[in-house]
Amino acid sequence: SIKVTNPTQQAGSSAVVLDHVLSEDDFEDEDCLNESIEDIRSLAEKYGVVGNLIVDTSNEEEKGKIHVEYTGGIAVAREAAKQLNGIMFGGRLISAVLLSSGTIDTNMDNSNVANAIIDDKKVEQEPPQPMFSGDKVIPERFAQCKRVPKVANSGMPRAYASKIADPGAIPLLTEVLGELMRLQQRAKDQKNARSRRRLVMGLREVARGIRAHKVKMVVMANNLDEYGAIDSKLQEILDLAHAEDVPVIFELNKRKLGKAVGKSIKVAVVGIQNVMGAEQQFKQLKRMAGIA
């Protein structure tokens, strides 16, 4: 299990078990997993002081369940479970139940989640209506993709993002990131590889790198979701970068930024720390961006 602790932990605390929060994508990348855990902690702290936060990875059945310990006791935990149960988080419907003295409280009202599950089953039982492209029926395996609802704010640039005017900036940036990631992967087994990383990913890691005066440039996705915890971290990075005179560029969305660094998942932000092997391309990118 992955455990994040808070030094304010108190005796007599009770836990809430959250399910349907993390996806397989979160477990494929450690930075993304840590980022998601911090977002979940921020959400949970709206309803009380959180002590331990444990992500269960013990087996496939329990994998991804999160135990959130509230230090205020059972009354606080019960109310938190009530508020968290059935809300949307990252496009997923959270299930929250109270865990008291090692047992699940079955007296909680789980109607929000239960109704959603029942509705899903009803939808699955009904034969899907065919979809057409002109006068031709679209094969069902492709129609399933088209029926998936679009997630709000999944592609449009946010107000914080201003782009470089030169159309050559995107392919050049993609080349720089790809080459640095290739070199980083090649050197990962060498001694002190972590301390000499060329790229760092994730909001927390990039902020840490800026504070340590290691990050030379920040590449931030231009379509980060409008969610409180993410927005506060985004602003923290922008403020840190401004204070440390670190340039920030916004040429790519989350999907394209992930692809540029060889990831199959979306990436929010990348910090460039070491440009060895791509010095000329990096200098050219800085010139395009008007950076001395």
SULVEN-V148207 format. One record per residue. N is the residue number from 1. OMEGA is omega in radians with two decimals (* if undefined). BURIAL is # if it has 24 or more other ideal C-beta (glycine too) atoms within 12 Angstrom, else .. D_FIRST is the distance of its C-alpha to the first C-alpha in whole Angstrom. Layout:
# SULVEN-V148207
n | omega | burial | d_first
N | OMEGA | BURIAL | D_FIRST
N | OMEGA | BURIAL | D_FIRST
This chain:
# SULVEN-V148207
n | omega | burial | d_first
1 | 3.07 | . | 0
2 | -3.01 | # | 4
3 | 3.05 | . | 6
4 | -3.04 | # | 10
5 | 3.10 | . | 12
6 | -3.08 | . | 16
7 | 3.14 | . | 19
8 | -3.13 | . | 21
9 | -3.11 | . | 18
10 | 3.06 | . | 21
11 | 3.08 | . | 21
12 | -3.12 | . | 22
13 | 3.11 | # | 19
14 | -3.03 | # | 18
15 | 3.00 | # | 16
16 | 3.12 | # | 16
17 | 3.12 | # | 14
18 | 3.09 | # | 14
19 | -3.12 | # | 15
20 | -3.13 | # | 17
21 | -3.09 | # | 16
22 | 3.08 | # | 14
23 | 3.11 | . | 16
24 | 3.12 | . | 16
25 | -3.13 | # | 17
26 | -3.08 | # | 14
27 | -3.13 | . | 12
28 | -3.10 | . | 15
29 | -3.05 | # | 16
30 | 3.14 | . | 13
31 | 3.14 | # | 16
32 | 3.12 | # | 16
33 | 3.12 | # | 13
34 | 3.13 | # | 13
35 | 3.13 | # | 16
36 | 3.12 | # | 15
37 | 3.13 | # | 12
38 | 3.08 | # | 15
39 | 3.13 | # | 18
40 | 3.08 | # | 16
41 | 3.13 | # | 16
42 | 3.10 | # | 20
43 | -3.11 | # | 20
44 | -3.09 | # | 19
45 | 3.04 | # | 21
46 | -3.01 | . | 24
47 | 3.09 | # | 24
48 | -3.14 | # | 23
49 | -3.09 | # | 21
50 | 3.04 | # | 17
51 | 3.09 | # | 16
52 | 2.98 | # | 12
53 | -3.01 | # | 10
54 | 3.04 | # | 6
55 | -3.09 | # | 6
56 | 3.04 | # | 5
57 | -3.00 | . | 5
58 | 3.11 | . | 6
59 | -3.04 | . | 10
60 | -3.11 | . | 12
61 | -3.09 | . | 14
62 | -3.04 | . | 11
63 | 3.09 | . | 9
64 | 3.05 | # | 10
65 | -3.05 | # | 10
66 | 3.08 | # | 10
67 | -3.14 | # | 10
68 | -3.10 | # | 13
69 | 3.09 | # | 15
70 | -3.05 | # | 18
71 | -3.10 | # | 20
72 | 3.09 | # | 23
73 | -2.96 | . | 23
74 | -3.12 | . | 23
75 | 3.12 | . | 26
76 | -3.13 | # | 24
77 | 3.14 | # | 21
78 | -3.13 | # | 24
79 | 3.11 | . | 25
80 | 3.12 | # | 22
81 | 3.13 | # | 21
82 | -3.11 | # | 25
83 | -3.08 | # | 25
84 | -3.05 | # | 22
85 | 3.05 | # | 23
86 | 3.10 | # | 25
87 | 3.14 | # | 25
88 | 3.11 | . | 24
89 | -3.14 | # | 22
90 | 3.14 | # | 22
91 | -3.13 | . | 24
92 | -3.13 | . | 22
93 | -3.07 | # | 23
94 | 2.93 | # | 20
95 | -3.12 | # | 20
96 | 3.10 | # | 19
97 | -3.14 | # | 19
98 | 3.06 | # | 19
99 | -3.10 | # | 17
100 | -3.11 | # | 20
101 | 3.05 | . | 20
102 | -3.13 | . | 17
103 | 3.13 | . | 19
104 | 3.07 | . | 19
105 | -3.09 | # | 23
106 | -3.14 | . | 25
107 | -3.13 | . | 27
108 | 3.07 | # | 26
109 | 3.13 | . | 28
110 | -3.02 | # | 26
111 | -3.11 | . | 29
112 | -3.13 | # | 28
113 | -3.12 | # | 25
114 | -3.14 | . | 27
115 | 3.13 | . | 31
116 | 3.12 | . | 29
117 | 3.12 | . | 27
118 | 3.13 | . | 31
119 | 3.11 | . | 33
120 | -3.13 | . | 31
121 | 3.10 | . | 32
122 | -3.14 | . | 35
123 | -3.12 | . | 35
124 | -3.09 | . | 34
125 | -3.14 | . | 37
126 | 3.12 | . | 39
127 | -3.11 | . | 41
128 | 3.09 | . | 40
129 | 3.12 | . | 43
130 | 3.09 | . | 44
131 | -3.03 | . | 44
132 | 2.93 | . | 47
133 | -2.96 | . | 48
134 | 3.11 | . | 51
135 | -3.12 | . | 53
136 | 3.11 | . | 50
137 | 3.11 | . | 47
138 | 3.09 | . | 44
139 | -3.01 | . | 42
140 | -3.11 | . | 39
141 | 3.07 | . | 37
142 | 3.13 | . | 38
143 | 3.11 | . | 39
144 | 3.12 | . | 35
145 | -3.11 | . | 34
146 | -3.12 | . | 37
147 | -3.13 | . | 36
148 | -3.11 | . | 32
149 | 3.12 | . | 33
150 | 3.13 | . | 33
151 | -3.14 | . | 31
152 | 3.08 | . | 32
153 | -3.10 | . | 33
154 | -3.07 | . | 31
155 | -3.04 | . | 34
156 | 3.10 | . | 36
157 | 3.09 | . | 36
158 | -3.10 | # | 36
159 | -3.09 | . | 38
160 | -2.95 | . | 37
161 | 3.01 | # | 37
162 | -3.00 | . | 40
163 | 3.05 | . | 41
164 | -3.07 | # | 43
165 | -3.07 | . | 47
166 | -3.13 | . | 47
167 | 3.11 | . | 46
168 | -3.08 | . | 45
169 | -3.08 | # | 42
170 | 3.11 | # | 40
171 | 3.12 | . | 40
172 | 3.11 | # | 41
173 | 3.12 | # | 37
174 | 3.11 | # | 36
175 | -3.13 | # | 37
176 | -3.11 | # | 36
177 | -3.13 | # | 32
178 | -3.13 | # | 33
179 | 3.12 | # | 34
180 | 3.10 | # | 32
181 | 3.12 | # | 29
182 | 3.14 | . | 31
183 | 3.13 | # | 32
184 | 3.12 | # | 28
185 | -3.13 | . | 27
186 | -3.06 | . | 30
187 | -2.99 | . | 29
188 | -3.13 | . | 25
189 | -3.13 | . | 26
190 | 3.14 | . | 28
191 | 3.13 | . | 28
192 | -3.10 | . | 27
193 | -3.10 | . | 26
194 | -3.11 | . | 23
195 | -3.12 | . | 26
196 | -3.11 | . | 29
197 | 3.09 | # | 27
198 | -3.10 | # | 29
199 | 2.95 | # | 27
200 | -3.07 | # | 24
201 | 3.12 | # | 22
202 | -3.06 | # | 21
203 | -3.10 | # | 22
204 | -3.12 | # | 21
205 | -3.14 | # | 21
206 | 3.10 | # | 25
207 | 3.12 | # | 25
208 | 3.14 | # | 24
209 | 3.10 | # | 27
210 | 3.14 | # | 29
211 | -3.13 | . | 29
212 | 3.12 | . | 29
213 | 3.13 | . | 32
214 | -3.03 | # | 31
215 | -3.14 | # | 31
216 | 3.14 | # | 34
217 | 3.07 | # | 34
218 | 3.03 | # | 32
219 | -3.06 | # | 32
220 | 3.10 | # | 30
221 | -3.08 | # | 30
222 | -3.11 | # | 33
223 | 3.09 | # | 32
224 | -3.11 | # | 29
225 | 3.13 | # | 28
226 | -3.14 | . | 30
227 | -2.96 | # | 27
228 | -3.08 | . | 27
229 | 3.14 | # | 23
230 | -3.13 | # | 24
231 | -3.14 | . | 28
232 | 3.11 | . | 27
233 | 3.08 | # | 25
234 | -3.12 | # | 28
235 | 3.11 | . | 31
236 | 3.14 | # | 29
237 | 3.12 | # | 29
238 | 3.14 | # | 33
239 | 3.12 | . | 34
240 | -3.12 | # | 32
241 | 3.11 | # | 34
242 | -3.11 | . | 37
243 | -3.10 | . | 37
244 | 3.14 | # | 36
245 | 3.09 | . | 39
246 | -3.13 | # | 36
247 | 3.10 | # | 37
248 | 3.10 | # | 35
249 | -2.94 | # | 36
250 | -3.00 | # | 35
251 | -2.99 | # | 37
252 | 2.97 | # | 34
253 | -3.04 | # | 32
254 | -3.11 | # | 28
255 | -3.11 | . | 29
256 | 3.10 | # | 31
257 | 3.07 | # | 29
258 | -3.14 | # | 26
259 | -3.11 | . | 29
260 | 3.14 | # | 31
261 | 3.03 | # | 28
262 | 3.13 | . | 27
263 | 3.08 | # | 24
264 | -3.14 | . | 24
265 | 3.12 | # | 23
266 | -3.13 | # | 24
267 | -3.07 | # | 24
268 | -3.03 | # | 25
269 | 3.11 | # | 26
270 | 3.04 | # | 27
271 | 3.10 | # | 28
272 | -3.08 | # | 31
273 | -3.04 | # | 31
274 | -3.07 | # | 33
275 | -3.14 | # | 35
276 | -3.09 | . | 37
277 | 3.12 | # | 38
278 | -3.06 | # | 39
279 | -3.08 | . | 41
280 | 3.12 | . | 44
281 | 3.14 | # | 42
282 | 3.11 | # | 40
283 | 3.13 | . | 43
284 | 3.11 | . | 45
285 | 3.13 | # | 42
286 | 3.11 | # | 42
287 | 3.10 | . | 46
288 | -3.10 | # | 46
289 | -3.14 | # | 44
290 | -3.12 | . | 46
291 | -3.11 | . | 44
292 | * | . | 46
